Amino acid sequence: MQYLMAIDAGTGSVRAVIFDDEGNQISVASREWTHLEVDGVPNSMGFDTKKNWELIKECIKEAKALSGLMSEHIVAVSATSMREGIVLYDKEGKELWAVANVDARASDEVKYLREHFKGVEEEFYAISGQTFALGALPRLLWLKNHEPELYERVAYISMISDWVLAKLSGVIATEPSNGGTTGIFSLKKRQWVKEMAKEVGLKYDIFPPVYETGTVIGNVTNEETVLHSSTKVVMGGGDVQLGSAGLGVTELGQVAILGGSFWQQVVNISSYTKPPENISMRINPHVIKGLSQAEGITFFSGLVMRWFRDAFCDIEKLESKEKDIDVYKILEEKAKDVPIGSYEIMPIFSDVMNYGKWYHASPSFINLSIDPNVCNKASMFRALEENACIVSAINLKKIEEFTNIKAKEIVFAGGASKGELWCQILADVTGCRVKIPKVTEATALGTAMAAGVGAGVYDSISSASKKLVRWQREYTPNQDNYRVYQVLQKKWQDIYKSQLKLVEKGLTKSMWKAPGV
């Protein structure tokens, strides 16, 4: 038996997971982390490389200890992370500056690029499938404008998953699935397009080598970890794309929803599929050569649930501790008796994907009642679950409009898929069959597959996926419920548009705005 380690640096937490070569999870260790606004920098979301590396080391050591394995038994390690987050290094490979995924400090820089380089965002989008909203170019320009001395020292750029591997091996490199989210990448060629940086007056000699996911880039050289020097360090990828591999979503036309801190709705398409002209969806390289993924994003769905739990559910948290039951399971048990539609309570959090003009209304609940039998924790909790599914369904429909791929079956994973009520709601809202894998932490499993390819355990990610992904349960849609949700979906969209107008008038504060909006 051979063992593989996956390091998953997500938005809300980091974990180290050890799998055997049959895909069985042996041990896991996790730490929650927070990415804070930098003092004096509005809308920023810094990534503290020093503090976060300490948390990663704790996870590695704990997972190894829990497994009972010797260090040399772990043949390979790979990493995945939130996309869009970048790390900049000096010529010695030391970290200079880093931001997490939805850092939105570069609003003025986005406006500058749009005003002074007319049509360039559309030109770059047609090549990369990305806009400036979360791209690296405006962030680099921000650094150049606000910290020019630091900018001049920048010698390399990588993604956060690449940074984890660089800390382990000393090798700075990237791969298409995460590197592609910088927007400085070609979907077709799966390589940097350095000319994009040059065209807007930025450094274009900072881009490291690109290797496909599953490529060995070195061995563990970092003595701070408990990993052995014989352990191979293998190129990983973006959390959504490796999560897709961990769900068995490796073929053209397959559909998945990953229900984590953010929800992603992804559809596998050809690398040669043109991005939509209206810039509604983003397109990312998959970890499978020849494929890209059309993607919708629902912001903060998992983090909103965490907020709701921590803000309102102290009693359920105590009950969870006393009975040793997950607090969300307790909440779902209470919510299952709430009628379909949750008394038309409308959560206003994430909007549907609008990549060209991406911003959200102010967080709120609409249609609340002062009747405690109608408006209570159970009904509000169910409304949040329904809303995440409604936004996902709308995003999938928007993807269908330019790909002609209609979802009939959805693979659902991540923390949200542990909830049986939530899974059935997803089936009822979308009208699709919903399949749940046995390993719900699909992102970590996909990352372990990448490690295994590098170690020669598997021939490819696709073959590993076919071998390792097993199914736990399946949900079929209730057509009567589907019809009810179709009506509620339209009402929600109309209400959300009205809530956006309040933001536009300056009467309420947007939950999140893309830079330059």
C-alpha positions as CSV (number, residue, x, y, z in Angstrom):
1,M,0.0,0.0,0.0
2,Q,1.2,3.5,-0.9
3,Y,0.1,6.7,0.7
4,L,-0.5,10.2,-0.7
5,M,-0.9,13.6,1.0
6,A,-3.1,16.4,-0.2
7,I,-2.9,19.9,1.2
8,D,-6.0,21.9,0.6
9,A,-5.7,25.7,1.2
10,G,-9.3,26.8,1.0
11,T,-10.9,30.2,1.6
12,G,-12.0,29.4,5.1
13,S,-9.7,26.7,6.2
14,V,-6.6,24.6,5.4
15,R,-6.3,20.9,5.7
16,A,-3.9,18.1,5.2
17,V,-5.4,14.8,4.2
18,I,-3.7,11.4,3.8
19,F,-5.2,8.8,1.4
20,D,-4.1,5.3,0.5
21,D,-3.7,4.3,-3.1
22,E,-7.3,2.9,-3.1
23,G,-8.7,6.4,-2.4
24,N,-9.5,5.7,1.3
25,Q,-9.1,8.6,3.6
26,I,-6.6,7.6,6.3
27,S,-6.4,10.9,8.4
28,V,-7.1,14.5,8.2
29,A,-6.1,17.6,10.1
30,S,-7.6,21.1,9.6
31,R,-7.3,24.7,10.8
32,E,-9.7,27.5,10.2
33,W,-8.0,30.7,9.0
34,T,-9.1,34.2,8.2
35,H,-7.8,36.6,5.5
36,L,-8.1,40.1,6.9
37,E,-8.5,43.6,5.4
38,V,-5.1,45.3,5.4
39,D,-5.1,48.5,7.5
40,G,-5.7,51.5,5.4
41,V,-6.4,49.5,2.2
42,P,-10.2,49.3,1.6
43,N,-11.6,46.1,0.2
44,S,-8.4,44.2,0.5
45,M,-8.0,40.6,1.6
46,G,-4.4,39.9,2.5
47,F,-2.9,36.5,2.7
48,D,-0.4,36.2,5.6
49,T,2.2,33.7,4.3
50,K,4.1,33.5,7.5
51,K,1.2,32.8,9.8
52,N,-0.6,30.6,7.3
53,W,2.5,28.5,6.7
54,E,2.6,27.7,10.4
55,L,-1.0,26.5,10.2
56,I,-0.1,24.3,7.2
57,K,2.8,22.8,9.1
58,E,0.5,22.0,12.0
59,C,-1.9,20.2,9.7
60,I,0.8,18.2,8.0
61,K,2.3,17.1,11.4
62,E,-1.1,16.3,12.9
63,A,-2.4,14.3,9.8
64,K,0.9,12.3,9.8
65,A,0.6,11.6,13.5
66,L,-3.0,10.5,13.3
67,S,-2.3,8.2,10.4
68,G,0.3,6.2,12.4
69,L,2.5,6.1,9.2
70,M,6.2,6.6,9.0
71,S,7.2,9.6,7.0
72,E,8.8,7.6,4.2
73,H,5.4,5.8,3.6
74,I,4.0,9.0,2.1
75,V,5.3,8.7,-1.4
76,A,4.0,12.0,-2.8
77,V,2.4,15.3,-1.8
78,S,0.4,17.8,-3.8
79,A,-1.5,20.9,-3.1
80,T,-4.7,22.7,-4.1
81,S,-6.0,26.1,-3.1
82,M,-8.6,28.8,-3.6
83,R,-8.1,30.2,-7.1
84,E,-7.1,33.8,-7.9
85,G,-5.0,34.3,-4.8
86,I,-1.5,35.2,-5.7
87,V,2.0,35.2,-4.1
88,L,4.8,37.4,-5.2
89,Y,8.5,36.6,-4.6
90,D,11.9,38.3,-4.8
91,K,14.8,36.8,-6.8
92,E,15.8,34.6,-3.8
93,G,12.3,33.1,-3.8
94,K,11.3,34.8,-0.6
95,E,7.6,35.9,-0.3
96,L,7.1,39.7,-0.8
97,W,3.4,40.1,-0.9
98,A,0.3,37.9,-1.2
99,V,-3.5,38.3,-1.4
100,A,-6.4,35.8,-1.0
101,N,-9.0,35.1,-3.7
102,V,-11.5,37.9,-3.5
103,D,-9.1,40.8,-2.7
104,A,-10.8,43.8,-4.4
105,R,-8.3,46.6,-3.6
106,A,-7.5,47.3,-7.2
107,S,-10.7,49.1,-8.1
108,D,-9.0,52.2,-9.4
109,E,-6.5,50.2,-11.4
110,V,-9.4,48.3,-13.1
111,K,-11.0,51.6,-14.0
112,Y,-7.6,52.9,-15.3
113,L,-7.0,49.8,-17.5
114,R,-10.5,50.1,-18.9
115,E,-10.2,53.8,-19.6
116,H,-6.7,53.8,-21.0
117,F,-6.7,50.5,-22.9
118,K,-10.1,50.5,-24.6
119,G,-11.3,47.0,-25.5
120,V,-8.3,45.2,-23.9
121,E,-10.4,43.5,-21.3
122,E,-12.7,42.0,-23.9
123,E,-9.6,41.0,-26.0
124,F,-8.0,39.3,-23.0
125,Y,-11.3,37.6,-22.0
126,A,-11.6,36.0,-25.4
127,I,-8.2,34.4,-24.9
128,S,-8.2,33.7,-21.2
129,G,-11.9,33.4,-20.2
130,Q,-11.2,35.9,-17.4
131,T,-12.0,39.5,-16.8
132,F,-10.1,42.0,-14.6
133,A,-12.5,41.3,-11.7
134,L,-10.3,38.9,-9.9
135,G,-7.3,38.9,-12.2
136,A,-3.7,39.5,-11.4
137,L,-3.0,42.4,-13.8
138,P,-4.9,45.1,-11.8
139,R,-3.4,43.8,-8.5
140,L,0.1,44.0,-10.0
141,L,-0.7,47.6,-11.1
142,W,-1.9,48.4,-7.6
143,L,1.4,47.3,-6.2
144,K,3.3,49.3,-8.8
145,N,1.2,52.4,-7.9
146,H,1.2,52.1,-4.1
147,E,4.4,50.2,-3.2
148,P,6.7,50.8,-6.1
149,E,9.9,49.7,-4.2
150,L,8.3,46.4,-3.4
151,Y,7.0,46.1,-7.0
152,E,10.6,46.6,-8.3
153,R,11.8,43.6,-6.2
154,V,9.2,41.2,-7.7
155,A,10.9,38.4,-9.6
156,Y,8.2,35.7,-9.6
157,I,4.5,35.2,-9.3
158,S,2.6,32.1,-8.4
159,M,-0.8,30.9,-7.1
160,I,-1.3,30.0,-3.5
161,S,-1.3,26.2,-4.2
162,D,2.0,26.7,-6.0
163,W,3.3,28.6,-3.0
164,V,2.6,25.6,-0.8
165,L,4.6,23.4,-3.1
166,A,7.4,26.0,-3.3
167,K,7.6,26.0,0.5
168,L,8.0,22.2,0.4
169,S,10.4,21.8,-2.5
170,G,12.0,25.2,-3.1
171,V,10.7,25.2,-6.7
172,I,8.4,28.0,-7.9
173,A,6.2,26.9,-10.8
174,T,2.5,26.9,-11.8
175,E,0.0,24.9,-13.8
176,P,-3.0,25.8,-16.0
177,S,-6.0,25.3,-13.8
178,N,-5.0,27.8,-11.1
179,G,-2.6,29.9,-13.1
180,G,-5.3,30.4,-15.7
181,T,-7.4,32.4,-13.1
182,T,-4.8,35.2,-13.3
183,G,-6.2,36.1,-16.7
184,I,-2.7,36.2,-18.2
185,F,-3.2,32.7,-19.7
186,S,-4.3,31.1,-22.9
187,L,-7.2,28.6,-22.7
188,K,-6.1,26.9,-25.9
189,K,-2.4,26.8,-25.4
190,R,-2.5,26.3,-21.5
191,Q,0.5,28.7,-21.2
192,W,1.2,32.2,-19.9
193,V,0.5,35.1,-22.4
194,K,3.2,37.4,-21.2
195,E,2.4,39.9,-23.8
196,M,-0.8,40.8,-21.9
197,A,1.4,42.2,-19.0
198,K,3.7,44.0,-21.5
199,E,0.8,45.6,-23.3
200,V,-0.5,47.3,-20.1
201,G,3.0,48.4,-18.9
202,L,3.7,45.7,-16.3
203,K,6.6,43.3,-15.8
204,Y,6.5,40.4,-18.2
205,D,9.5,38.5,-17.0
206,I,8.1,37.2,-13.7
207,F,6.2,34.2,-15.0
208,P,7.5,30.8,-13.8
209,P,7.5,27.6,-15.7
210,V,4.1,25.9,-16.4
211,Y,3.7,22.2,-15.8
212,E,0.6,20.1,-16.2
213,T,-1.1,18.8,-13.0
214,G,0.5,15.6,-11.9
215,T,4.0,16.6,-12.9
216,V,6.8,16.0,-10.4
217,I,8.6,19.3,-9.6
218,G,11.0,18.0,-7.0
219,N,11.2,16.3,-3.6
220,V,10.5,17.6,-0.1
221,T,13.5,19.8,1.0
222,N,11.8,21.7,3.8
223,E,13.1,20.4,7.1
224,E,10.4,22.2,9.1
225,T,7.9,19.5,8.1
226,V,7.8,15.9,9.1
227,L,7.7,14.8,5.5
228,H,10.6,12.7,4.2
229,S,13.1,13.8,1.6
230,S,12.1,10.9,-0.6
231,T,8.5,12.2,-0.8
232,K,7.9,13.6,-4.3
233,V,6.4,17.1,-4.6
234,V,3.8,17.1,-7.4
235,M,2.1,19.9,-9.2
236,G,-1.5,20.3,-8.1
237,G,-4.1,22.8,-9.2
238,G,-7.1,24.9,-8.5
239,D,-9.6,23.7,-5.9
240,V,-12.6,23.5,-8.3
241,Q,-10.8,21.7,-11.1
242,L,-9.1,19.1,-8.8
243,G,-12.4,18.9,-6.9
244,S,-14.0,18.0,-10.2
245,A,-11.5,15.2,-10.7
246,G,-12.2,14.0,-7.2
247,L,-15.9,13.8,-8.3
248,G,-15.2,11.8,-11.4
249,V,-16.0,14.9,-13.6
250,T,-13.3,14.4,-16.1
251,E,-15.2,14.0,-19.4
252,L,-16.8,16.5,-21.8
253,G,-20.3,17.6,-20.8
254,Q,-20.2,16.5,-17.2
255,V,-21.5,18.8,-14.5
256,A,-20.6,19.3,-10.9
257,I,-21.4,21.6,-8.0
258,L,-18.9,22.1,-5.3
259,G,-20.6,23.3,-2.1
260,G,-17.8,24.8,0.0
261,S,-17.1,28.3,1.3
262,F,-18.1,29.5,-2.1
263,W,-20.3,27.3,-4.4
264,Q,-19.0,26.6,-7.9
265,Q,-21.1,25.3,-10.7
266,V,-18.9,23.8,-13.4
267,V,-19.5,22.2,-16.8
268,N,-16.8,20.5,-18.8
269,I,-16.3,22.0,-22.2
270,S,-13.7,21.8,-25.0
271,S,-10.6,24.0,-24.6
272,Y,-11.6,25.4,-28.0
273,T,-15.1,26.6,-26.9
274,K,-15.2,30.4,-27.2
275,P,-16.2,32.4,-24.1
276,P,-19.6,34.0,-24.3
277,E,-19.7,37.5,-26.0
278,N,-21.7,39.0,-23.1
279,I,-19.0,38.1,-20.6
280,S,-21.4,36.5,-18.2
281,M,-19.4,33.4,-17.2
282,R,-15.8,32.7,-16.5
283,I,-13.9,29.9,-18.3
284,N,-11.0,28.1,-16.7
285,P,-8.6,25.5,-17.9
286,H,-9.4,22.0,-16.4
287,V,-6.7,19.8,-14.9
288,I,-7.5,17.5,-17.9
289,K,-5.7,18.5,-21.1
290,G,-8.1,19.4,-23.9
291,L,-10.8,20.5,-21.5
292,S,-11.9,23.8,-20.0
293,Q,-14.7,24.4,-17.5
294,A,-17.5,27.0,-17.8
295,E,-18.0,28.2,-14.3
296,G,-20.6,30.0,-12.3
297,I,-19.8,31.2,-8.8
298,T,-22.1,31.7,-5.8
299,F,-20.4,33.9,-3.3
300,F,-20.0,33.0,0.4
301,S,-22.7,30.3,0.5
302,G,-20.8,28.2,3.0
303,L,-19.4,31.2,4.9
304,V,-23.0,32.6,5.2
305,M,-24.0,29.3,6.8
306,R,-21.1,29.6,9.2
307,W,-22.2,33.2,10.1
308,F,-25.8,32.0,10.6
309,R,-24.6,29.2,12.9
310,D,-22.3,31.5,15.0
311,A,-24.7,34.4,15.1
312,F,-28.0,32.7,15.9
313,C,-27.5,29.0,16.8
314,D,-25.9,28.9,20.3
315,I,-28.5,26.5,21.6
316,E,-27.9,24.1,18.6
317,K,-24.2,24.4,19.1
318,L,-24.6,23.3,22.8
319,E,-26.8,20.5,21.7
320,S,-24.3,19.5,19.1
321,K,-21.6,19.3,21.7
322,E,-23.7,17.4,24.2
323,K,-24.9,14.8,21.7
324,D,-21.7,14.7,19.5
325,I,-23.8,15.5,16.4
326,D,-22.8,18.0,13.8
327,V,-24.7,21.3,14.4
328,Y,-25.8,21.5,10.7
329,K,-27.4,18.1,11.0
330,I,-29.4,19.4,14.0
331,L,-30.5,22.4,12.0
332,E,-31.5,20.3,9.0
333,E,-33.6,18.1,11.2
334,K,-35.5,21.2,12.4
335,A,-35.7,22.6,8.8
336,K,-37.1,19.5,7.1
337,D,-40.6,20.2,8.4
338,V,-40.6,23.7,7.0
339,P,-42.8,23.9,3.9
340,I,-41.2,24.1,0.4
341,G,-40.2,27.7,-0.2
342,S,-39.7,28.5,3.5
343,Y,-42.7,30.7,3.6
344,E,-41.2,32.7,0.7
345,I,-38.4,34.1,2.9
346,M,-35.9,35.4,0.4
347,P,-32.2,35.5,1.4
348,I,-30.3,38.3,-0.3
349,F,-26.6,37.3,-0.4
350,S,-24.8,36.2,-3.6
351,D,-26.2,37.2,-7.0
352,V,-26.0,35.0,-10.0
353,M,-22.9,35.3,-12.0
354,N,-22.4,38.5,-14.0
355,Y,-18.7,38.5,-14.8
356,G,-18.8,41.7,-16.7
357,K,-20.4,43.8,-13.9
358,W,-19.9,41.7,-10.8
359,Y,-21.4,43.0,-7.6
360,H,-23.9,42.0,-4.9
361,A,-26.7,43.5,-3.0
362,S,-26.5,44.2,0.7
363,P,-26.8,41.0,2.8
364,S,-30.4,40.7,4.1
365,F,-33.5,38.5,4.4
366,I,-36.7,39.7,2.6
367,N,-40.2,38.6,3.5
368,L,-39.6,38.0,7.2
369,S,-42.5,37.7,9.5
370,I,-43.0,38.5,13.2
371,D,-44.9,35.3,13.6
372,P,-42.4,33.0,15.4
373,N,-44.1,29.9,14.0
374,V,-43.3,31.1,10.5
375,C,-40.1,33.1,10.8
376,N,-37.6,31.2,13.0
377,K,-34.2,29.6,12.8
378,A,-35.5,26.6,11.0
379,S,-37.3,28.5,8.3
380,M,-34.4,30.9,7.8
381,F,-31.9,28.1,7.7
382,R,-34.0,26.2,5.0
383,A,-34.3,29.4,3.1
384,L,-30.5,29.7,2.9
385,E,-30.2,26.2,1.6
386,E,-32.9,26.8,-1.0
387,N,-31.3,30.0,-2.1
388,A,-27.9,28.5,-2.7
389,C,-29.6,25.9,-5.0
390,I,-31.6,28.5,-6.8
391,V,-28.6,30.6,-7.6
392,S,-26.8,27.5,-8.8
393,A,-29.7,26.5,-11.1
394,I,-29.7,30.0,-12.7
395,N,-25.9,29.8,-13.3
396,L,-26.2,26.4,-14.9
397,K,-28.9,27.7,-17.2
398,K,-26.7,30.6,-18.3
399,I,-23.9,28.2,-19.1
400,E,-26.3,26.1,-21.2
401,E,-27.1,29.2,-23.3
402,F,-23.6,29.4,-24.8
403,T,-22.4,25.8,-24.6
404,N,-25.7,24.0,-25.5
405,I,-24.9,21.5,-22.7
406,K,-28.0,20.9,-20.6
407,A,-27.5,19.5,-17.1
408,K,-29.4,16.3,-16.5
409,E,-27.2,14.8,-13.8
410,I,-25.2,16.8,-11.2
411,V,-22.4,15.5,-9.1
412,F,-22.5,17.3,-5.7
413,A,-19.7,17.5,-3.2
414,G,-18.1,19.6,-0.5
415,G,-19.3,20.3,3.0
416,A,-22.8,21.1,1.8
417,S,-23.4,17.7,0.3
418,K,-23.2,16.1,3.7
419,G,-26.7,17.5,4.4
420,E,-29.4,15.2,3.1
421,L,-32.0,17.9,3.1
422,W,-29.7,20.2,1.1
423,C,-29.1,17.4,-1.5
424,Q,-32.8,16.8,-2.1
425,I,-33.4,20.6,-2.3
426,L,-30.7,20.8,-5.0
427,A,-32.4,18.0,-7.0
428,D,-35.8,19.6,-6.6
429,V,-34.6,23.1,-7.6
430,T,-32.6,22.0,-10.7
431,G,-34.8,19.2,-11.8
432,C,-31.7,17.1,-12.1
433,R,-30.6,13.8,-10.6
434,V,-28.0,14.5,-7.9
435,K,-25.2,12.0,-7.1
436,I,-23.1,12.2,-3.9
437,P,-19.7,10.6,-3.8
438,K,-18.5,8.6,-0.8
439,V,-15.6,10.9,-0.3
440,T,-17.4,14.3,0.0
441,E,-14.1,16.1,0.4
442,A,-13.5,15.7,-3.3
443,T,-11.0,18.5,-3.7
444,A,-8.5,16.7,-1.4
445,L,-9.1,13.4,-3.2
446,G,-8.5,15.0,-6.6
447,T,-5.3,16.5,-5.2
448,A,-4.2,13.1,-4.0
449,M,-4.9,11.8,-7.5
450,A,-2.5,14.4,-8.8
451,A,0.1,13.3,-6.3
452,G,-0.4,9.7,-7.3
453,V,0.1,10.4,-11.0
454,G,3.4,12.0,-10.1
455,A,4.5,9.0,-8.0
456,G,3.5,6.6,-10.7
457,V,0.6,5.1,-8.7
458,Y,-1.9,6.1,-11.4
459,D,-1.4,6.5,-15.2
460,S,-3.5,9.7,-15.4
461,I,-5.9,11.8,-13.4
462,S,-8.8,10.5,-15.6
463,S,-8.0,6.8,-14.9
464,A,-7.5,7.5,-11.2
465,S,-10.8,9.2,-11.1
466,K,-12.6,6.2,-12.7
467,K,-10.9,3.9,-10.3
468,L,-11.3,5.8,-7.0
469,V,-14.6,7.7,-7.2
470,R,-17.4,5.7,-5.5
471,W,-21.0,6.8,-5.0
472,Q,-22.8,7.0,-1.7
473,R,-26.3,8.0,-2.5
474,E,-28.5,9.5,-5.2
475,Y,-31.5,11.9,-5.2
476,T,-34.2,12.2,-7.8
477,P,-36.1,15.5,-8.3
478,N,-39.7,15.9,-7.1
479,Q,-41.4,17.4,-10.1
480,D,-44.1,19.1,-8.0
481,N,-41.4,20.8,-5.9
482,Y,-39.5,21.7,-9.1
483,R,-42.5,23.7,-10.4
484,V,-42.8,25.5,-7.1
485,Y,-39.2,26.4,-7.1
486,Q,-39.4,27.7,-10.7
487,V,-41.9,30.3,-9.5
488,L,-39.8,31.2,-6.5
489,Q,-36.7,31.5,-8.6
490,K,-38.4,34.2,-10.8
491,K,-39.6,36.1,-7.7
492,W,-36.1,36.0,-6.2
493,Q,-34.5,37.4,-9.3
494,D,-36.9,40.3,-9.4
495,I,-36.4,41.0,-5.7
496,Y,-32.6,40.8,-6.1
497,K,-32.7,43.4,-8.9
498,S,-34.6,45.8,-6.7
499,Q,-32.0,45.2,-3.9
500,L,-29.2,46.0,-6.3
501,K,-30.8,49.3,-7.1
502,L,-30.6,50.3,-3.4
503,V,-26.8,49.7,-3.7
504,E,-26.6,51.8,-6.8
505,K,-28.4,54.6,-5.0
506,G,-25.9,54.5,-2.2
507,L,-28.7,53.5,0.3
508,T,-27.2,50.1,1.2
509,K,-23.7,48.6,1.1
510,S,-22.8,45.8,-1.4
511,M,-21.8,42.5,0.1
512,W,-18.9,42.4,-2.4
513,K,-18.0,44.4,-5.5
514,A,-15.5,43.4,-8.1
515,P,-12.7,46.0,-8.6
516,G,-13.7,48.8,-10.9
517,V,-17.5,48.3,-10.6
